[in-house]
Amino acid sequence: MLVRRIRDSEMAMLSRSVQTWYRHYKAKPDERASEMLCSAVIDLFNKGHHTQEELTSILITRYPGPTAILTNAPTSSAIQ
């Protein structure tokens, strides 16, 4: 897969998607969780998901709360 450089405006949108995940679960930012969420959102973006709404929805579905992140256990819908 050819991956192009992510523009600053796109990176800001990816960041907002992760921030929205935190707000949705009323969770405090955590370094480990942020690393996993950022990695996941970049991967999703590179696979063709290019709207904040779509990215946020997928993150919320795959990582249903901070416990799922910290135990490194995405839901079965994450395995496709």
Backbone as JSON, one array per atom type, in Angstrom:
{
  "sequence": "MLVRRIRDSEMAMLSRSVQTWYRHYKAKPDERASEMLCSAVIDLFNKGHHTQEELTSILITRYPGPTAILTNAPTSSAIQ",
  "N": [[0.84, -1.17, 0.0], [0.61, 2.15, -0.89], [1.54, 4.87, 0.95], [0.85, 8.17, 1.61], [2.25, 11.31, 2.71], [0.82, 12.73, 5.59], [-1.13, 15.58, 5.72], [-0.91, 18.72, 7.57], [-3.45, 19.76, 8.24], [-5.01, 17.48, 8.04], [-3.84, 15.93, 10.01], [-4.57, 17.39, 12.25], [-7.31, 16.92, 12.21], [-7.33, 14.15, 12.69], [-6.33, 14.17, 15.27], [-8.43, 15.51, 16.57], [-10.36, 13.53, 16.35], [-9.41, 11.55, 18.07], [-9.43, 13.01, 20.46], [-12.17, 13.4, 20.7], [-12.98, 10.78, 21.19], [-11.94, 10.45, 23.79], [-13.52, 12.4, 25.13], [-16.07, 11.31, 24.71], [-16.01, 8.99, 26.3], [-15.54, 10.17, 28.68], [-12.96, 10.19, 29.73], [-9.7, 10.55, 31.17], [-6.86, 11.83, 29.48], [-4.33, 9.52, 28.57], [-1.05, 8.3, 28.32], [-0.33, 5.76, 27.18], [-2.81, 4.87, 26.16], [-3.3, 6.96, 24.37], [-1.21, 6.61, 22.54], [-1.96, 4.16, 21.37], [-4.52, 4.8, 20.33], [-3.87, 6.89, 18.56], [-2.19, 5.58, 16.76], [-4.02, 3.73, 15.74], [-5.94, 5.45, 14.56], [-4.46, 6.71, 12.56], [-3.82, 4.5, 10.98], [-6.42, 3.77, 10.16], [-7.07, 6.06, 8.69], [-5.17, 5.87, 6.62], [-6.22, 3.68, 5.4], [-8.38, 4.65, 4.1], [-10.47, 5.94, 5.44], [-11.7, 8.99, 5.82], [-13.09, 11.04, 7.17], [-13.82, 12.97, 10.08], [-16.02, 12.2, 11.6], [-16.48, 9.56, 10.79], [-14.03, 8.33, 11.51], [-13.98, 8.78, 14.3], [-16.28, 7.39, 15.09], [-15.55, 4.75, 14.42], [-13.35, 4.39, 16.14], [-14.63, 4.58, 18.65], [-16.29, 2.37, 18.52], [-14.48, 0.23, 18.22], [-12.8, 0.45, 20.42], [-14.11, 0.3, 23.24], [-14.08, 2.19, 25.58], [-11.72, 3.25, 28.15], [-10.67, 0.99, 29.51], [-10.61, -1.03, 27.6], [-8.6, -0.13, 25.94], [-6.37, -0.01, 27.66], [-6.06, -2.64, 28.36], [-5.4, -3.61, 26.02], [-7.31, -4.74, 24.33], [-9.16, -4.73, 21.82], [-12.55, -4.74, 20.59], [-14.3, -7.57, 19.12], [-15.13, -6.65, 16.66], [-13.04, -5.23, 15.73], [-11.35, -6.97, 14.57], [-10.94, -7.76, 11.46]],
  "CA": [[0.0, 0.0, 0.0], [1.34, 3.41, -0.96], [1.04, 5.79, 1.97], [1.36, 9.52, 1.4], [2.44, 12.13, 3.91], [-0.43, 13.31, 6.11], [-1.06, 17.05, 5.82], [-1.16, 19.27, 8.91], [-4.9, 19.88, 8.47], [-5.5, 16.12, 8.26], [-3.34, 15.5, 11.33], [-5.42, 18.06, 13.24], [-8.59, 16.19, 12.2], [-7.09, 12.88, 13.36], [-6.22, 14.5, 16.69], [-9.78, 15.79, 17.07], [-11.07, 12.25, 16.45], [-8.94, 10.92, 19.31], [-9.95, 13.83, 21.56], [-13.61, 13.12, 20.81], [-13.05, 9.47, 21.85], [-11.75, 10.72, 25.22], [-14.72, 13.09, 25.65], [-17.19, 10.37, 24.67], [-15.89, 8.09, 27.45], [-15.24, 10.98, 29.88], [-11.69, 9.63, 30.21], [-8.53, 11.42, 31.2], [-5.83, 11.39, 28.54], [-3.35, 8.59, 29.09], [-0.01, 8.16, 27.29], [-0.44, 4.46, 26.49], [-4.05, 4.89, 25.38], [-3.13, 7.9, 23.27], [-0.35, 5.97, 21.53], [-2.75, 3.16, 20.67], [-5.57, 5.47, 19.57], [-3.25, 7.63, 17.45], [-1.75, 4.58, 15.79], [-5.23, 3.19, 15.12], [-6.6, 6.45, 13.71], [-3.61, 6.89, 11.37], [-4.03, 3.31, 10.16], [-7.75, 3.9, 9.55], [-6.96, 7.12, 7.69], [-4.44, 5.32, 5.49], [-7.08, 2.68, 4.74], [-9.43, 5.32, 3.34], [-11.48, 6.6, 6.27], [-11.18, 10.36, 5.79], [-13.87, 12.07, 7.86], [-13.71, 12.91, 11.54], [-17.16, 11.45, 12.12], [-16.25, 8.14, 10.51], [-12.9, 7.88, 12.33], [-14.4, 8.76, 15.7], [-17.23, 6.29, 15.24], [-14.81, 3.49, 14.41], [-12.57, 4.31, 17.39], [-15.55, 4.31, 19.76], [-16.76, 0.99, 18.36], [-13.38, -0.73, 18.41], [-12.2, 0.61, 21.76], [-15.23, 0.75, 24.06], [-13.68, 2.73, 26.87], [-10.31, 3.19, 28.53], [-10.26, -0.36, 29.9], [-10.3, -1.78, 26.37], [-7.3, 0.35, 25.47], [-5.3, -0.35, 28.59], [-5.85, -4.08, 28.36], [-5.04, -3.93, 24.63], [-8.31, -5.71, 23.9], [-10.26, -4.18, 21.01], [-13.68, -5.66, 20.45], [-14.18, -8.48, 17.99], [-15.35, -5.92, 15.41], [-11.75, -4.69, 15.28], [-10.66, -8.01, 13.83], [-11.69, -7.89, 10.2]],
  "C": [[0.89, 1.24, 0.0], [0.72, 4.38, 0.05], [1.68, 7.15, 1.73], [1.51, 10.24, 2.73], [1.1, 12.74, 4.31], [-0.23, 14.81, 6.29], [-1.38, 17.51, 7.24], [-2.66, 19.35, 9.22], [-5.52, 18.5, 8.72], [-5.07, 15.61, 9.63], [-4.18, 16.14, 12.44], [-6.77, 17.35, 13.34], [-8.44, 14.84, 12.91], [-7.0, 13.1, 14.87], [-7.59, 14.78, 17.3], [-10.59, 14.5, 17.23], [-10.69, 11.54, 17.74], [-9.47, 11.7, 20.52], [-11.44, 13.57, 21.79], [-13.83, 11.76, 21.47], [-12.92, 9.67, 23.36], [-12.98, 11.4, 25.83], [-15.91, 12.14, 25.71], [-17.18, 9.47, 25.92], [-15.57, 8.83, 28.76], [-13.96, 10.47, 30.56], [-10.61, 10.69, 30.22], [-7.52, 10.91, 30.18], [-4.75, 10.56, 29.24], [-2.33, 8.32, 27.98], [-0.15, 6.86, 26.49], [-1.69, 4.42, 25.61], [-3.91, 5.81, 24.17], [-2.26, 7.31, 22.16], [-1.15, 4.97, 20.71], [-3.82, 3.81, 19.79], [-4.99, 6.21, 18.36], [-2.79, 6.67, 16.36], [-2.96, 4.03, 15.02], [-5.86, 4.19, 14.15], [-5.77, 6.73, 12.46], [-3.78, 5.7, 10.43], [-5.38, 3.37, 9.44], [-7.73, 4.94, 8.43], [-6.28, 6.59, 6.43], [-5.22, 4.25, 4.74], [-8.29, 3.3, 4.06], [-10.54, 5.96, 4.14], [-11.03, 8.05, 6.48], [-12.05, 11.42, 6.43], [-13.74, 11.87, 9.36], [-14.83, 12.06, 12.12], [-16.94, 9.95, 11.95], [-15.13, 7.6, 11.4], [-13.29, 7.77, 13.79], [-15.34, 7.6, 15.97], [-16.51, 4.95, 15.29], [-14.0, 3.33, 15.69], [-13.47, 3.94, 18.56], [-16.05, 2.87, 19.7], [-15.67, -0.02, 18.7], [-12.79, -0.7, 19.81], [-13.25, 1.18, 22.7], [-14.83, 1.15, 25.48], [-12.21, 2.52, 27.17], [-9.83, 1.79, 28.91], [-9.88, -1.18, 28.68], [-8.94, -1.39, 25.82], [-6.2, -0.18, 26.36], [-5.06, -1.84, 28.69], [-5.49, -4.58, 26.96], [-6.01, -4.95, 24.05], [-9.42, -5.04, 23.1], [-11.36, -5.22, 20.88], [-13.5, -6.54, 19.23], [-14.42, -7.79, 16.65], [-14.07, -5.33, 14.89], [-10.98, -5.7, 14.46], [-11.45, -8.27, 12.56], [-10.87, -8.57, 9.15]]
}
